[in-house]
Amino acid sequence: MSAVKETAKLLVQTLESFPKEKLTDLSFKEVQLERFRPVAGLANPTKTKGKTLVEIVKEAHPYAIKDIEISSDENFAEESLVQQIKSLRSIQSNQYRDYYYVTDKLLKPAGNPGYYDRLLAEINGEGKENLMTGLRTVLLGK
């Protein structure tokens, strides 16, 4: 059992090294940390005012998420935790980005070449569009 606990601690360390997600307050990283900290014997911080992340998601999206059953006594095998660590590290090292290289033909489509640049700028908080520029973008595609 201690091997599973040590492997879960390594998994938690790997998850904690991921950057905070920019789009939502409730992220993959936070959900996975809440799931694996008890397995590692670590306490979850109480940033959610006594509610679990699953309860917060159910409140935010009551129609999309109806019947989620999360067992607090999940049993993990060491092999499955090691596989999850390998998967997280390959994502972290951008292995798939390098393996599935995207060409400029896909990144800058002829109909709207600046689409992905504007999208990334919006996600990073760099380029904010007001109502008029947003309408122009929708109508003209530029």
N, C-alpha and C positions, 0 to 999 in steps of 0.2 A: 504494500500500500504506500510505502514511503517513496518508491520509485515513481508512482503516479503523481504524488504530491510534488516531488522535485521537478518532474516534467511539466506539470501545470504551472509551477512558479516560473519556469523558463518561458512557457507560452504567455503568461501574463507580462513578463518583461518584454517579450517581442511585441505584444500588443501595445504596451505603453510607449514604445519607441515610434509608433505610427503618429503622423501629424493629426491635429484636430481637423475634423471635416468642416468645410466652409459653408455648406448649404443648409444644414439642419442642426438643431441643438441635440437631437437624439441621433447618435451615429452608430454605425456598425462597431466601431472600436469600443464605445461605452457599453453597448449591449453584451459584447463578448467578454469584456472585463468583468461585468457584473456576473456573468455566467461562470467564469473560470476562477475568479478570486476565491470563492468558497472551496473549490476543489484543491486549490493550492494552500488552503489554510489561512488565507488572508481575509481581512474584513473589507467589506464594501463601504466606501465613504457615503454618507447620507446627504448627497446633494439633491435628492429628489423629494425632500420633505416627507419621508416615510413611505413613499409609493415606489413600487418597483418600476423599472423601465417598461415592462410589458403593460402594466396598468396605465401608464402615461400614454403609450401608443394606442391602447384601446379607447381611452378618452378622446384622444385627438382624431382618431379615425374609426368611429363606431360602426360605420357601414362596411368598411373595407375589411376590418378584422373582427370576426364574430366569435369564433370558438378556438382560442389559443389555449392549449393546455401545456404548461411548463412544469416539469417535475423538478423539485428542488433537490431530489436525491438521485441525480443522474450518476450513473456508473460509467467511468471512462477507462478504457484500456490504455496502457502506456503507448502502444503502437498507434492508436488513433490520435493521441495528443502529439506524438512525434510527427505524424503526417500533417497535422494542422500547422505545426511550427514550420515545416518545410514549405507548405503552401504560402504561409504569411511571408516568409523570407523571400520566396520567388516573386511575390507581388511587390514587396518592398524594394527589391533590386531591379525592378522594371524588366524582368526577364521576358514577360509576354509582350511588352511594348517593343522590345528589340527583336523578338522572334517574328511578330506579326507587324512588320514595318508598313506604315501607311504612306502612300505616295502623295505628291502634291495634287494629283488629279482628284483624289478623294477629299483632301483637306481644303482645297480651294476650288469648289465646283464652278463651272463656267457661269451658271445662272446667278450665283451669289458668292463671289470669291472671299468676301470678308466675314462670312457667317460665323465660322468657328472662332475667329479672332475676337469678334464682338461678344460671343458667348463666353469665352474664357475671361475676357475683361470684365464682364458682368459678374461672373462667379468670384473673381478675385477682388471685386469692389473698385476696379479702376475706372470703368466707363459706365456712367449712369445716364440712361436715356430719360428725357422728360416726355411728356405726352406728345408734343409735336414731332420730336425726332423719332419716337416710337411709331407713330402713325406713318411717317415718311418711310421708315424701314419696312413696315408691313405692306404698304401700298406699292412702293417702288422696288423693294428688295435690296436696297443699298444702305 
